Amino acid sequence: MVTVAAAAAEEPNDVFWTALAAIAAVLAIPTMIALGWLAYRAVWPRRKVRWSARVSTLMSHGAAHTNRLAVTFTGQTLTRPHIVEIELSNVGNKDLEPSHFSSLPLEIISSVPVVALLQKESKPAVQRVLDPTERPSGLDLATSTPFHKGQTLNYVLLVDGPDPKIDLRASVSNTKIERRAPATQWSELDQQDRVARLSALITGGTTVLGPLWPAWASSGRRPHPGNARN
């Protein structure tokens, strides 16, 4: 009787440990896969550039067809001016070296003529910006310096023409180029204020704020009288 009772007591323990071992075996497989994936990501290069282009008009369609408002830049009259804000980010886990670009530039292509490069910057600022060269149909970014992991480049262009289309062309090895939509968290009024600030890059904003006057009037804020001209 004592022997039978002891055997019966050991049987539940055997079942428990068998079940625990089975659970451990099942969990070990996904754990090994996850650890292997993390090791792969840490060691294997993953090069990826993400970019966006935001286009903002400086003159409404109606204003462009009147003779009461003119937009000029260095003496050149613009008929359909737009501000283009381009952002490029290295979101991969490796720097992009000049050798990856085969000594060829990153090309920003515009469907309408480029009037001027208004601004360029790098974040963080300690990392060098890819030096831009203006072309009538876009911008060439020199790849003679590294495009660092985590670095973001911003370029602001003034273009002239209806409905600008912006594209990016790059000859780069083992790198994914991904376009994303620019952030849209701004309200319409915020957007107009931002365009007004950008217009300050163009001749102090003296000729581009006329179309934005209704927005300031409705908000109770008005530009300085010297900044609007009909």
C-alpha positions in Angstrom: 0.0 0.0 0.0 2.8 2.4 0.8 4.6 1.7 -2.5 1.4 2.3 -4.5 0.8 5.6 -2.8 4.3 6.9 -3.4 4.1 6.0 -7.1 0.8 7.9 -7.4 2.4 10.9 -5.8 5.3 10.9 -8.2 3.0 10.7 -11.3 1.7 14.3 -11.1 5.2 15.6 -10.7 6.3 13.8 -13.8 3.3 15.3 -15.7 4.2 18.8 -14.5 7.9 18.6 -15.5 7.0 17.1 -18.9 4.5 19.9 -19.6 7.0 22.5 -18.5 9.7 21.1 -20.8 7.3 21.1 -23.7 6.4 24.8 -23.1 10.0 25.7 -22.9 10.7 23.9 -26.2 7.9 25.8 -27.9 9.1 29.2 -26.5 12.7 28.5 -27.4 12.0 28.5 -31.2 10.6 32.1 -31.5 13.2 33.3 -28.9 16.0 32.0 -31.0 14.5 33.5 -34.2 14.1 36.9 -32.5 17.7 36.8 -31.2 18.9 35.8 -34.6 17.0 38.7 -36.3 18.4 41.2 -33.8 21.9 39.9 -34.4 21.3 40.1 -38.2 20.1 43.7 -37.9 23.1 44.7 -35.8 25.7 43.2 -38.1 24.2 43.3 -41.6 24.2 46.8 -43.2 20.7 48.2 -43.8 20.9 51.4 -45.8 17.8 53.4 -46.3 17.0 57.0 -47.3 13.6 58.5 -46.6 12.6 61.8 -48.2 9.7 64.1 -48.7 8.9 67.3 -50.7 6.4 69.9 -49.5 5.2 72.4 -52.1 3.6 75.7 -50.9 2.2 78.3 -53.2 3.1 81.9 -52.8 0.3 83.3 -55.0 -3.3 82.2 -55.3 -4.6 81.1 -58.7 -6.8 84.2 -58.9 -4.0 86.6 -57.9 -1.8 85.1 -60.6 -4.2 86.3 -63.3 -4.5 89.9 -62.2 -2.2 92.8 -62.9 -2.4 94.2 -59.4 0.0 91.9 -57.8 3.6 91.1 -58.8 6.2 88.8 -57.3 9.8 89.4 -58.3 13.1 87.9 -57.3 16.3 89.7 -58.1 14.5 91.6 -60.8 12.8 88.6 -62.3 9.0 88.6 -62.4 7.5 85.3 -61.3 4.1 84.2 -62.5 3.4 81.1 -60.4 5.9 81.0 -57.5 6.1 78.1 -55.1 8.3 77.2 -52.2 9.6 73.6 -52.2 10.9 72.2 -48.9 12.8 69.0 -49.3 13.8 66.7 -46.5 16.2 63.7 -46.7 16.9 61.4 -43.8 19.3 58.5 -43.5 17.2 56.1 -41.5 19.4 53.1 -42.0 21.9 51.6 -39.6 25.0 52.6 -41.6 26.5 55.7 -43.0 26.3 56.2 -46.7 29.9 56.7 -48.0 30.8 58.4 -51.2 31.7 55.0 -52.7 28.1 53.9 -52.4 27.1 56.7 -54.8 29.6 55.8 -57.5 30.8 59.4 -57.4 27.4 60.5 -58.8 25.2 63.2 -57.2 21.8 62.9 -55.7 19.5 64.6 -58.1 16.4 66.5 -57.1 14.2 67.0 -60.2 11.6 69.7 -60.6 8.9 69.8 -63.3 9.0 73.6 -63.3 12.1 75.9 -63.4 14.1 76.4 -60.3 14.7 80.1 -59.5 16.9 79.8 -56.5 18.1 77.8 -53.6 16.9 79.7 -50.5 18.2 77.6 -47.6 20.2 74.5 -46.8 20.8 72.8 -43.4 21.9 69.7 -41.7 20.6 68.1 -38.5 22.7 67.7 -36.4 24.5 70.8 -37.5 27.9 69.3 -36.8 27.5 67.0 -39.8 28.2 68.5 -43.1 25.4 69.2 -45.6 25.6 67.6 -49.0 26.8 70.6 -51.1 24.0 71.6 -53.6 24.5 72.8 -57.1 21.5 74.6 -58.8 20.2 73.5 -62.2 17.3 75.0 -64.1 15.4 71.7 -63.6 16.5 70.9 -60.1 19.4 70.5 -57.7 22.4 68.2 -57.6 23.7 67.2 -54.1 27.3 66.3 -54.1 28.1 62.9 -52.5 31.8 63.6 -51.8 31.1 63.6 -48.1 29.3 60.9 -46.0 25.5 61.0 -45.5 25.6 59.9 -41.8 23.3 57.5 -40.0 20.6 59.6 -38.4 21.4 62.7 -40.3 18.6 64.8 -41.9 19.2 67.3 -44.7 16.8 70.1 -45.5 16.8 72.2 -48.7 14.4 75.1 -49.6 13.8 76.0 -53.2 12.0 78.8 -55.0 10.4 77.5 -58.2 8.2 79.2 -60.7 5.4 77.4 -62.6 2.0 75.7 -62.2 1.6 72.6 -60.1 5.3 71.7 -59.5 6.2 68.0 -59.3 9.3 67.0 -57.4 11.3 63.7 -57.7 14.5 62.3 -56.5 17.0 60.2 -58.5 20.0 58.4 -57.0 22.5 55.9 -58.1 23.4 54.2 -54.9 24.3 50.6 -54.1 22.3 48.3 -51.7 20.2 51.2 -50.5 16.5 51.6 -50.4 15.1 55.0 -51.4 11.6 55.6 -49.9 9.4 58.6 -50.4 6.9 59.6 -47.7 4.2 62.2 -47.6 5.2 65.4 -45.7 3.7 66.0 -42.3 0.2 67.5 -42.4 -0.4 68.5 -38.8 -0.6 72.3 -39.7 -3.9 74.1 -39.9 -4.5 76.2 -43.0 -3.7 79.4 -41.1 -0.5 77.8 -39.7 0.4 76.8 -43.2 0.0 80.4 -44.4 2.0 81.7 -41.6 4.8 79.3 -42.4 4.7 80.3 -46.1 5.0 84.0 -44.9 8.1 83.2 -42.9 9.6 81.4 -45.8 8.8 84.3 -48.0 11.1 86.4 -45.8 13.9 84.5 -47.5 12.9 86.1 -50.8 13.7 89.8 -50.8 12.5 90.3 -47.3 8.9 89.2 -48.2 8.2 92.5 -49.8 6.2 91.2 -52.7 4.8 87.9 -51.7 2.5 88.6 -48.8 -0.4 90.2 -50.7 -2.3 87.0 -51.4 -2.1 86.1 -47.7 -3.7 89.3 -46.4 -7.2 87.8 -45.9 -5.8 85.2 -43.6 -4.2 87.8 -41.4 -7.3 90.0 -41.5 -9.6 87.1 -40.4 -7.2 86.2 -37.5 -6.7 89.7 -36.2 -3.0 89.7 -37.2 -1.7 91.8 -40.0 1.7 91.9 -41.7 3.7 95.1 -41.4 2.4 97.6 -43.9 5.8 97.5 -45.7 5.4 93.8 -46.4 2.3 94.0 -48.6 2.0 95.6 -52.0 -0.9 95.7 -54.4 
